[in-house]
């Protein structure tokens, strides 16, 4: 079992090229089912990410490949930044 504070200390790394996306900022939870839906990642310092939503990326939970002691490995093709989506493009 992991606590949100343990997620926040881990780097988020893509499996294809080893690129660091940032650190875990928060989890999105479906209140109807109690399941985790996505991981919210900030590309800058933790506090900056709280105020600058353009630096946040959402990783769908089913695209998390492995949660390790220091890093979380993700499939990079599924990461989205809802604050940078071009009008008319959608998700």
N, CA, C and O atoms as CSV, one atom per row, in Angstrom:
chain,resi,resn,atom,element,x,y,z
A,1,UNK,N,N,0.845,-1.171,0.000
A,1,UNK,CA,C,0.000,0.000,0.000
A,1,UNK,C,C,0.895,1.240,0.000
A,1,UNK,O,O,1.895,1.293,0.717
A,2,UNK,N,N,0.528,2.236,-0.810
A,2,UNK,CA,C,1.288,3.485,-0.898
A,2,UNK,C,C,0.442,4.663,-0.460
A,2,UNK,O,O,-0.769,4.692,-0.680
A,3,UNK,N,N,1.081,5.620,0.154
A,3,UNK,CA,C,0.428,6.874,0.520
A,3,UNK,C,C,0.717,7.901,-0.564
A,3,UNK,O,O,1.712,7.777,-1.279
A,4,UNK,N,N,-0.137,8.916,-0.699
A,4,UNK,CA,C,0.079,9.975,-1.704
A,4,UNK,C,C,1.429,10.650,-1.471
A,4,UNK,O,O,2.090,11.036,-2.435
A,5,UNK,N,N,1.846,10.800,-0.240
A,5,UNK,CA,C,3.144,11.426,0.043
A,5,UNK,C,C,4.295,10.608,-0.528
A,5,UNK,O,O,5.328,11.168,-0.897
A,6,UNK,N,N,4.129,9.285,-0.605
A,6,UNK,CA,C,5.163,8.442,-1.198
A,6,UNK,C,C,5.204,8.606,-2.720
A,6,UNK,O,O,6.278,8.543,-3.318
A,7,UNK,N,N,4.051,8.815,-3.346
A,7,UNK,CA,C,4.009,9.078,-4.783
A,7,UNK,C,C,4.724,10.385,-5.112
A,7,UNK,O,O,5.428,10.476,-6.117
A,8,UNK,N,N,4.544,11.384,-4.274
A,8,UNK,CA,C,5.070,12.712,-4.556
A,8,UNK,C,C,6.587,12.778,-4.515
A,8,UNK,O,O,7.170,13.753,-4.989
A,9,UNK,N,N,7.229,11.782,-3.970
A,9,UNK,CA,C,8.695,11.785,-3.928
A,9,UNK,C,C,9.318,11.029,-5.097
A,9,UNK,O,O,10.542,10.941,-5.198
A,10,UNK,N,N,8.485,10.486,-5.976
A,10,UNK,CA,C,8.991,9.676,-7.085
A,10,UNK,C,C,9.047,10.471,-8.392
A,10,UNK,O,O,8.169,11.285,-8.676
A,11,UNK,N,N,10.092,10.219,-9.178
A,11,UNK,CA,C,10.184,10.804,-10.513
A,11,UNK,C,C,9.330,9.986,-11.465
A,11,UNK,O,O,9.221,8.768,-11.322
A,12,UNK,N,N,8.724,10.659,-12.438
A,12,UNK,CA,C,7.929,9.989,-13.457
A,12,UNK,C,C,8.787,9.895,-14.712
A,12,UNK,O,O,9.219,10.915,-15.249
A,13,UNK,N,N,9.038,8.671,-15.183
A,13,UNK,CA,C,9.955,8.403,-16.293
A,13,UNK,C,C,9.211,7.637,-17.387
A,13,UNK,O,O,8.445,6.719,-17.093
A,14,UNK,N,N,9.435,8.016,-18.657
A,14,UNK,CA,C,8.820,7.289,-19.765
A,14,UNK,C,C,9.624,6.027,-20.071
A,14,UNK,O,O,10.849,6.018,-19.953
A,15,UNK,N,N,8.923,4.963,-20.465
A,15,UNK,CA,C,9.616,3.694,-20.723
A,15,UNK,C,C,10.325,3.669,-22.070
A,15,UNK,O,O,11.262,2.890,-22.244
A,16,UNK,N,N,9.912,4.492,-23.025
A,16,UNK,CA,C,10.477,4.429,-24.371
A,16,UNK,C,C,11.829,5.125,-24.511
A,16,UNK,O,O,12.718,4.642,-25.213
A,17,UNK,N,N,11.972,6.268,-23.831
A,17,UNK,CA,C,13.225,7.004,-23.993
A,17,UNK,C,C,13.869,7.428,-22.677
A,17,UNK,O,O,14.904,8.096,-22.682
A,18,UNK,N,N,13.275,7.052,-21.565
A,18,UNK,CA,C,13.839,7.397,-20.268
A,18,UNK,C,C,13.691,8.858,-19.895
A,18,UNK,O,O,14.335,9.324,-18.955
A,19,UNK,N,N,12.850,9.591,-20.618
A,19,UNK,CA,C,12.653,11.012,-20.348
A,19,UNK,C,C,11.931,11.213,-19.023
A,19,UNK,O,O,10.970,10.509,-18.712
A,20,UNK,N,N,12.403,12.177,-18.251
A,20,UNK,CA,C,11.762,12.519,-16.975
A,20,UNK,C,C,10.627,13.500,-17.256
A,20,UNK,O,O,10.867,14.588,-17.778
A,21,UNK,N,N,9.399,13.129,-16.917
A,21,UNK,CA,C,8.248,14.004,-17.113
A,21,UNK,C,C,8.066,14.967,-15.947
A,21,UNK,O,O,7.482,16.038,-16.113
A,22,UNK,N,N,8.551,14.601,-14.791
A,22,UNK,CA,C,8.390,15.433,-13.603
A,22,UNK,C,C,8.186,14.561,-12.388
A,22,UNK,O,O,8.674,13.433,-12.321
A,23,UNK,N,N,7.453,15.103,-11.420
A,23,UNK,CA,C,7.151,14.353,-10.203
A,23,UNK,C,C,5.645,14.282,-10.017
A,23,UNK,O,O,4.899,15.109,-10.542
A,24,UNK,N,N,5.210,13.281,-9.261
A,24,UNK,CA,C,3.787,13.120,-8.996
A,24,UNK,C,C,3.305,14.276,-8.127
A,24,UNK,O,O,3.920,14.605,-7.113
A,25,UNK,N,N,2.208,14.880,-8.535
A,25,UNK,CA,C,1.628,15.986,-7.780
A,25,UNK,C,C,0.385,15.535,-7.028
A,25,UNK,O,O,0.174,15.909,-5.875
A,26,UNK,N,N,-0.440,14.721,-7.696
A,26,UNK,CA,C,-1.718,14.345,-7.107
A,26,UNK,C,C,-2.257,13.105,-7.816
A,26,UNK,O,O,-1.729,12.686,-8.846
A,27,UNK,N,N,-3.295,12.539,-7.262
A,27,UNK,CA,C,-4.017,11.433,-7.867
A,27,UNK,C,C,-5.449,11.873,-8.123
A,27,UNK,O,O,-6.026,12.609,-7.322
A,28,UNK,N,N,-6.024,11.429,-9.231
A,28,UNK,CA,C,-7.438,11.674,-9.502
A,28,UNK,C,C,-8.180,10.373,-9.180
A,28,UNK,O,O,-7.825,9.306,-9.681
A,29,UNK,N,N,-9.209,10.475,-8.341
A,29,UNK,CA,C,-9.934,9.297,-7.886
A,29,UNK,C,C,-11.397,9.405,-8.288
A,29,UNK,O,O,-12.020,10.452,-8.109
A,30,UNK,N,N,-11.943,8.325,-8.830
A,30,UNK,CA,C,-13.365,8.254,-9.158
A,30,UNK,C,C,-14.109,8.028,-7.845
A,30,UNK,O,O,-13.970,6.971,-7.229
A,31,UNK,N,N,-14.889,9.002,-7.416
A,31,UNK,CA,C,-15.563,8.904,-6.121
A,31,UNK,C,C,-16.670,7.846,-6.117
A,31,UNK,O,O,-17.041,7.345,-5.055
A,32,UNK,N,N,-17.191,7.509,-7.280
A,32,UNK,CA,C,-18.247,6.492,-7.349
A,32,UNK,C,C,-17.691,5.090,-7.116
A,32,UNK,O,O,-18.333,4.257,-6.476
A,33,UNK,N,N,-16.482,4.832,-7.644
A,33,UNK,CA,C,-15.907,3.491,-7.531
A,33,UNK,C,C,-14.776,3.402,-6.510
A,33,UNK,O,O,-14.439,2.315,-6.041
A,34,UNK,N,N,-14.193,4.551,-6.167
A,34,UNK,CA,C,-13.059,4.566,-5.255
A,34,UNK,C,C,-11.744,4.191,-5.920
A,34,UNK,O,O,-10.732,4.022,-5.240
A,35,UNK,N,N,-11.748,4.059,-7.240
A,35,UNK,CA,C,-10.537,3.671,-7.969
A,35,UNK,C,C,-9.757,4.898,-8.429
A,35,UNK,O,O,-10.328,5.953,-8.705
A,36,UNK,N,N,-8.442,4.730,-8.504
A,36,UNK,CA,C,-7.582,5.790,-9.023
A,36,UNK,C,C,-7.747,5.833,-10.535
A,36,UNK,O,O,-7.649,4.803,-11.202
A,37,UNK,N,N,-7.999,7.025,-11.077
A,37,UNK,CA,C,-8.218,7.210,-12.514
A,37,UNK,C,C,-6.933,7.647,-13.205
A,37,UNK,O,O,-6.600,7.146,-14.279
A,38,UNK,N,N,-6.210,8.584,-12.588
A,38,UNK,CA,C,-5.010,9.101,-13.235
A,38,UNK,C,C,-4.044,9.676,-12.211
A,38,UNK,O,O,-4.381,9.931,-11.054
A,39,UNK,N,N,-2.846,9.863,-12.693
A,39,UNK,CA,C,-1.768,10.466,-11.916
A,39,UNK,C,C,-1.514,11.845,-12.509
A,39,UNK,O,O,-1.325,11.974,-13.719
A,40,UNK,N,N,-1.508,12.862,-11.679
A,40,UNK,CA,C,-1.240,14.225,-12.150
A,40,UNK,C,C,0.216,14.527,-11.845
A,40,UNK,O,O,0.672,14.408,-10.708
A,41,UNK,N,N,0.936,14.921,-12.889
A,41,UNK,CA,C,2.377,15.132,-12.820
A,41,UNK,C,C,2.688,16.600,-13.056
A,41,UNK,O,O,2.073,17.248,-13.904
A,42,UNK,N,N,3.642,17.117,-12.303
A,42,UNK,CA,C,4.118,18.474,-12.547
A,42,UNK,C,C,5.549,18.404,-13.046
A,42,UNK,O,O,6.376,17.668,-12.506
A,43,UNK,N,N,5.831,19.183,-14.089
A,43,UNK,CA,C,7.156,19.164,-14.702
A,43,UNK,C,C,8.161,20.046,-14.007
A,43,UNK,O,O,9.352,20.001,-14.314
A,44,UNK,N,N,7.692,20.847,-13.076
A,44,UNK,CA,C,8.592,21.754,-12.358
A,44,UNK,C,C,8.586,21.376,-10.891
A,44,UNK,O,O,8.155,20.281,-10.529
A,45,UNK,N,N,9.058,22.268,-10.053
A,45,UNK,CA,C,9.028,22.021,-8.614
A,45,UNK,C,C,7.603,21.792,-8.139
A,45,UNK,O,O,6.660,22.286,-8.756
A,46,UNK,N,N,7.435,21.062,-7.067
A,46,UNK,CA,C,6.110,20.696,-6.581
A,46,UNK,C,C,5.229,21.919,-6.327
A,46,UNK,O,O,4.058,21.930,-6.707
A,47,UNK,N,N,5.779,22.930,-5.696
A,47,UNK,CA,C,4.960,24.105,-5.386
A,47,UNK,C,C,4.583,24.888,-6.629
A,47,UNK,O,O,3.469,25.402,-6.718
A,48,UNK,N,N,5.493,24.987,-7.591
A,48,UNK,CA,C,5.195,25.695,-8.834
A,48,UNK,C,C,4.057,25.024,-9.569
A,48,UNK,O,O,3.191,25.703,-10.121
A,49,UNK,N,N,4.041,23.689,-9.587
A,49,UNK,CA,C,3.003,22.944,-10.272
A,49,UNK,C,C,1.618,23.188,-9.710
A,49,UNK,O,O,0.623,23.072,-10.425
A,50,UNK,N,N,1.551,23.527,-8.428
A,50,UNK,CA,C,0.259,23.817,-7.823
A,50,UNK,C,C,-0.382,25.053,-8.425
A,50,UNK,O,O,-1.607,25.142,-8.515
A,51,UNK,N,N,0.439,26.003,-8.836
A,51,UNK,CA,C,-0.076,27.275,-9.315
A,51,UNK,C,C,-0.030,27.427,-10.825
A,51,UNK,O,O,-0.739,28.270,-11.374
A,52,UNK,N,N,0.780,26.640,-11.507
A,52,UNK,CA,C,0.932,26.747,-12.948
A,52,UNK,C,C,0.404,25.482,-13.607
A,52,UNK,O,O,1.152,24.524,-13.807
A,53,UNK,N,N,-0.875,25.474,-13.943
A,53,UNK,CA,C,-1.503,24.278,-14.497
A,53,UNK,C,C,-0.929,23.902,-15.854
A,53,UNK,O,O,-1.040,22.745,-16.261
A,54,UNK,N,N,-0.315,24.847,-16.570
A,54,UNK,CA,C,0.270,24.514,-17.873
A,54,UNK,C,C,1.462,23.584,-17.734
A,54,UNK,O,O,1.896,22.984,-18.718
A,55,UNK,N,N,1.993,23.456,-16.534
A,55,UNK,CA,C,3.116,22.558,-16.291
A,55,UNK,C,C,2.640,21.191,-15.824
A,55,UNK,O,O,3.465,20.333,-15.510
A,56,UNK,N,N,1.323,20.963,-15.769
A,56,UNK,CA,C,0.794,19.685,-15.306
A,56,UNK,C,C,0.460,18.766,-16.474
A,56,UNK,O,O,0.006,19.212,-17.528
A,57,UNK,N,N,0.691,17.489,-16.266
A,57,UNK,CA,C,0.381,16.458,-17.247
A,57,UNK,C,C,-0.433,15.384,-16.539
A,57,UNK,O,O,-0.194,15.081,-15.370
A,58,UNK,N,N,-1.397,14.810,-17.255
A,58,UNK,CA,C,-2.219,13.746,-16.688
A,58,UNK,C,C,-1.836,12.423,-17.341
A,58,UNK,O,O,-1.828,12.300,-18.566
A,59,UNK,N,N,-1.521,11.442,-16.509
A,59,UNK,CA,C,-1.188,10.097,-16.973
A,59,UNK,C,C,-2.344,9.183,-16.559
A,59,UNK,O,O,-2.579,9.006,-15.363
A,60,UNK,N,N,-3.070,8.600,-17.513
A,60,UNK,CA,C,-4.119,7.646,-17.133
A,60,UNK,C,C,-3.516,6.491,-16.323
A,60,UNK,O,O,-2.433,5.999,-16.639
A,61,UNK,N,N,-4.216,6.078,-15.301
A,61,UNK,CA,C,-3.702,5.062,-14.381
A,61,UNK,C,C,-3.345,3.768,-15.108
A,61,UNK,O,O,-2.374,3.105,-14.744
A,62,UNK,N,N,-4.120,3.403,-16.131
A,62,UNK,CA,C,-3.838,2.149,-16.837
A,62,UNK,C,C,-2.584,2.235,-17.706
A,62,UNK,O,O,-2.199,1.237,-18.316
A,63,UNK,N,N,-1.941,3.391,-17.780
A,63,UNK,CA,C,-0.711,3.546,-18.549
A,63,UNK,C,C,0.529,3.609,-17.657
A,63,UNK,O,O,1.636,3.858,-18.134
A,64,UNK,N,N,0.331,3.385,-16.378
A,64,UNK,CA,C,1.471,3.276,-15.474
A,64,UNK,C,C,1.975,1.841,-15.583
A,64,UNK,O,O,1.240,0.888,-15.323
A,65,UNK,N,N,3.229,1.705,-15.968
A,65,UNK,CA,C,3.810,0.396,-16.223
A,65,UNK,C,C,4.342,-0.240,-14.942
A,65,UNK,O,O,4.107,-1.421,-14.685
A,66,UNK,N,N,5.061,0.547,-14.138
A,66,UNK,CA,C,5.698,0.006,-12.932
A,66,UNK,C,C,5.904,1.113,-11.922
A,66,UNK,O,O,6.305,2.221,-12.278
A,67,UNK,N,N,5.633,0.818,-10.666
A,67,UNK,CA,C,5.910,1.750,-9.576
A,67,UNK,C,C,7.054,1.159,-8.780
A,67,UNK,O,O,6.915,0.121,-8.133
A,68,UNK,N,N,8.199,1.848,-8.843
A,68,UNK,CA,C,9.383,1.367,-8.155
A,68,UNK,C,C,9.658,2.151,-6.885
A,68,UNK,O,O,8.858,2.994,-6.479
A,69,UNK,N,N,10.781,1.871,-6.268
A,69,UNK,CA,C,11.155,2.533,-5.026
A,69,UNK,C,C,11.404,4.029,-5.226
A,69,UNK,O,O,11.090,4.836,-4.351
A,70,UNK,N,N,11.975,4.399,-6.391
A,70,UNK,CA,C,12.336,5.792,-6.638
A,70,UNK,C,C,11.633,6.420,-7.825
A,70,UNK,O,O,11.553,7.645,-7.919
A,71,UNK,N,N,11.118,5.594,-8.740
A,71,UNK,CA,C,10.519,6.118,-9.970
A,71,UNK,C,C,9.199,5.417,-10.288
A,71,UNK,O,O,8.906,4.331,-9.788
A,72,UNK,N,N,8.421,6.076,-11.135
A,72,UNK,CA,C,7.212,5.495,-11.702
A,72,UNK,C,C,7.421,5.481,-13.211
A,72,UNK,O,O,7.639,6.530,-13.816
A,73,UNK,N,N,7.356,4.302,-13.823
A,73,UNK,CA,C,7.538,4.175,-15.269
A,73,UNK,C,C,6.179,4.233,-15.952
A,73,UNK,O,O,5.238,3.553,-15.542
A,74,UNK,N,N,6.082,5.061,-17.009
A,74,UNK,CA,C,4.807,5.252,-17.701
A,74,UNK,C,C,4.979,5.114,-19.206
A,74,UNK,O,O,6.084,5.228,-19.736
A,75,UNK,N,N,3.870,4.868,-19.878
A,75,UNK,CA,C,3.811,4.852,-21.333
A,75,UNK,C,C,3.636,6.306,-21.768
A,75,UNK,O,O,2.601,6.904,-21.470
A,76,UNK,N,N,4.607,6.893,-22.460
A,76,UNK,CA,C,4.569,8.331,-22.743
A,76,UNK,C,C,3.524,8.768,-23.765
A,76,UNK,O,O,3.118,9.930,-23.760
A,77,UNK,N,N,3.081,7.873,-24.636
A,77,UNK,CA,C,2.144,8.260,-25.683
A,77,UNK,C,C,0.759,8.592,-25.170
A,77,UNK,O,O,-0.075,9.092,-25.924
A,78,UNK,N,N,0.501,8.324,-23.902
A,78,UNK,CA,C,-0.830,8.547,-23.364
A,78,UNK,C,C,-0.914,9.763,-22.460
A,78,UNK,O,O,-1.997,10.117,-21.995
A,79,UNK,N,N,0.215,10.404,-22.208
A,79,UNK,CA,C,0.219,11.582,-21.338
A,79,UNK,C,C,-0.458,12.749,-22.036
A,79,UNK,O,O,-0.221,13.003,-23.217
A,80,UNK,N,N,-1.295,13.451,-21.301
A,80,UNK,CA,C,-1.959,14.624,-21.869
A,80,UNK,C,C,-1.796,15.813,-20.945
A,80,UNK,O,O,-1.685,15.666,-19.728
A,81,UNK,N,N,-1.784,16.975,-21.533
A,81,UNK,CA,C,-1.815,18.216,-20.772
A,81,UNK,C,C,-3.082,18.931,-21.202
A,81,UNK,O,O,-3.098,19.580,-22.248
A,82,UNK,N,N,-4.147,18.823,-20.415
A,82,UNK,CA,C,-5.430,19.396,-20.826
A,82,UNK,C,C,-5.409,20.908,-20.947
A,82,UNK,O,O,-6.330,21.496,-21.513
A,83,UNK,N,N,-4.384,21.536,-20.428
A,83,UNK,CA,C,-4.305,22.991,-20.483
A,83,UNK,C,C,-3.587,23.484,-21.726
A,83,UNK,O,O,-3.536,24.689,-21.976
A,84,UNK,N,N,-3.022,22.555,-22.517
A,84,UNK,CA,C,-2.319,22.929,-23.744
A,84,UNK,C,C,-2.977,22.349,-24.989
A,84,UNK,O,O,-2.392,22.400,-26.072
A,85,UNK,N,N,-4.182,21.799,-24.857
A,85,UNK,CA,C,-4.868,21.215,-25.996
A,85,UNK,C,C,-5.359,22.331,-26.919
A,85,UNK,O,O,-5.967,23.302,-26.470
A,86,UNK,N,N,-5.088,22.175,-28.203
A,86,UNK,CA,C,-5.516,23.177,-29.177
A,86,UNK,C,C,-7.026,23.125,-29.342
A,86,UNK,O,O,-7.609,22.041,-29.325
A,87,UNK,N,N,-7.673,24.282,-29.501
A,87,UNK,CA,C,-9.126,24.299,-29.699
A,87,UNK,C,C,-9.522,23.417,-30.878
A,87,UNK,O,O,-8.903,23.457,-31.941
A,88,UNK,N,N,-10.568,22.618,-30.666
A,88,UNK,CA,C,-11.062,21.755,-31.725
A,88,UNK,C,C,-10.358,20.416,-31.815
A,88,UNK,O,O,-10.822,19.533,-32.537
A,89,UNK,N,N,-9.249,20.236,-31.105
A,89,UNK,CA,C,-8.494,18.988,-31.176
A,89,UNK,C,C,-9.018,17.955,-30.192
A,89,UNK,O,O,-8.996,16.759,-30.483
A,90,UNK,N,N,-9.496,18.403,-29.017
A,90,UNK,CA,C,-9.995,17.483,-28.000
A,90,UNK,C,C,-8.907,16.578,-27.479
A,90,UNK,O,O,-7.719,16.831,-27.682
A,91,UNK,N,N,-9.320,15.514,-26.802
A,91,UNK,CA,C,-8.378,14.550,-26.265
A,91,UNK,C,C,-8.103,13.554,-27.336
A,91,UNK,O,O,-7.327,12.622,-27.129
